[in-house]
Amino acid sequence: MAASQPCDESSQPPVAVRFMLDADPEPGLLPRLLQPFAKRDLTPDRMWSHRVDGTMHVEIALEAMPGEVVHLVEGNLRSVVGVRSVTRVRSGALRQVA
């Protein structure tokens, strides 16, 4: 009988993910949103923002984010002062090139 293997989160394949945020338009908001990525040595492939009336809309996207940190970064983004909502758009696991 084969022994069952423990679930190893580090074996999750990279995923393409976009975070869509609405926040209060405050000085220092954008650098605070990048901190969860920087402390994990991740550089977003795309970051876009614009202000409409009293709301800052921000999109931060990575084409190949380690799957095991997606929920951690999402939690960090939700805790940034001024953030009203975070929506994660995840487009499944990316195929690895052989």
RODO-2510 file (C-alpha; in nm, 4 decimals, decimal comma):
residues 98
     n   res          X          Y          Z
     1     m     0,0000     0,0000     0,0000
     2     a     0,1406     0,3389    -0,0999
     3     a     0,1721     0,6062     0,1625
     4     s    -0,0405     0,9126     0,1007
     5     q     0,1536     1,2237     0,0121
     6     p     0,0980     1,5382     0,2206
     7     c    -0,0458     1,8358     0,0380
     8     d     0,2514     2,0527    -0,0535
     9     e     0,1362     2,4084    -0,1298
    10     s     0,4686     2,4928    -0,2946
    11     s     0,3882     2,2436    -0,5706
    12     q     0,1019     2,4571    -0,6999
    13     p     0,1677     2,5754    -1,0560
    14     p     0,1903     2,9463    -1,1381
    15     v    -0,1360     3,1173    -1,2253
    16     a    -0,2395     3,4292    -1,4143
    17     v    -0,4228     3,6587    -1,1744
    18     r    -0,5700     4,0091    -1,1729
    19     f    -0,6704     4,2039    -0,8652
    20     m    -0,9359     4,4720    -0,9224
    21     l    -0,9614     4,7211    -0,6352
    22     d    -1,1724     5,0180    -0,5379
    23     a    -1,0212     5,2498    -0,2799
    24     d    -1,0232     5,5980    -0,1367
    25     p    -0,8029     5,8283    -0,3498
    26     e    -0,5344     5,9078    -0,0932
    27     p    -0,1674     6,0010    -0,1237
    28     g     0,0469     5,6915    -0,0788
    29     l    -0,2247     5,4454    -0,1846
    30     l    -0,0455     5,3040    -0,4891
    31     p     0,2864     5,2281    -0,3119
    32     r     0,0916     5,0607    -0,0279
    33     l    -0,0820     4,8377    -0,2837
    34     l     0,2532     4,7266    -0,4258
    35     q     0,4018     4,6262    -0,0875
    36     p     0,2443     4,2762    -0,0734
    37     f     0,4088     4,1987    -0,4079
    38     a     0,7458     4,3552    -0,3257
    39     k     0,7874     4,1675     0,0030
    40     r     0,7443     3,8407    -0,1932
    41     d     0,9881     3,9522    -0,4651
    42     l     0,7063     3,9734    -0,7236
    43     t     0,6828     4,2419    -0,9905
    44     p     0,3385     4,2952    -1,1435
    45     d     0,3210     4,2688    -1,5222
    46     r     0,0573     4,5402    -1,5346
    47     m    -0,0718     4,8070    -1,3001
    48     w    -0,3397     5,0504    -1,4038
    49     s    -0,5327     5,3082    -1,2058
    50     h    -0,7735     5,5937    -1,2541
    51     r    -0,9903     5,8094    -1,0340
    52     v    -1,3617     5,8645    -1,0880
    53     d    -1,5198     6,1113    -0,8483
    54     g    -1,4308     5,9851    -0,4998
    55     t    -1,3091     5,6383    -0,5941
    56     m    -0,9720     5,5144    -0,7174
    57     h    -1,0025     5,2068    -0,9431
    58     v    -0,6859     4,9954    -0,9587
    59     e    -0,5922     4,6806    -1,1503
    60     i    -0,2780     4,4833    -1,0678
    61     a    -0,2016     4,1787    -1,2832
    62     l     0,0593     3,9048    -1,2957
    63     e     0,0874     3,6500    -1,5749
    64     a     0,2627     3,3875    -1,3609
    65     m     0,2089     3,4293    -0,9870
    66     p     0,3010     3,1406    -0,7556
    67     g    -0,0307     2,9730    -0,6742
    68     e     0,0512     2,9331    -0,3064
    69     v     0,0744     3,3096    -0,2433
    70     v    -0,2372     3,4307    -0,4275
    71     h    -0,4591     3,4154    -0,1185
    72     l    -0,1880     3,5773     0,0965
    73     v    -0,1486     3,8749    -0,1380
    74     e    -0,5268     3,9091    -0,1662
    75     g    -0,5547     3,9225     0,2134
    76     n    -0,2786     4,1835     0,2327
    77     l    -0,4528     4,3972    -0,0307
    78     r    -0,7809     4,3788     0,1615
    79     s    -0,6060     4,5088     0,4734
    80     v    -0,4555     4,8191     0,3079
    81     v    -0,6004     5,1340     0,4629
    82     g    -0,8524     5,2929     0,2277
    83     v    -0,9292     4,9815     0,0222
    84     r    -1,3045     4,9343    -0,0089
    85     s    -1,3199     4,6179    -0,2208
    86     v    -1,0933     4,3608    -0,3845
    87     t    -1,2004     4,1290    -0,6644
    88     r    -0,9664     3,8541    -0,7785
    89     v    -0,9838     3,7273    -1,1355
    90     r    -0,7850     3,4062    -1,1713
    91     s    -0,7554     3,2377    -1,5077
    92     g    -0,6441     2,8907    -1,3998
    93     a    -0,3081     2,7243    -1,3988
    94     l    -0,0621     2,8107    -1,6732
    95     r     0,0956     2,5337    -1,8750
    96     q     0,4619     2,4898    -1,8133
    97     v     0,6849     2,4815    -2,1184
    98     a     0,8748     2,1545    -2,1513
***
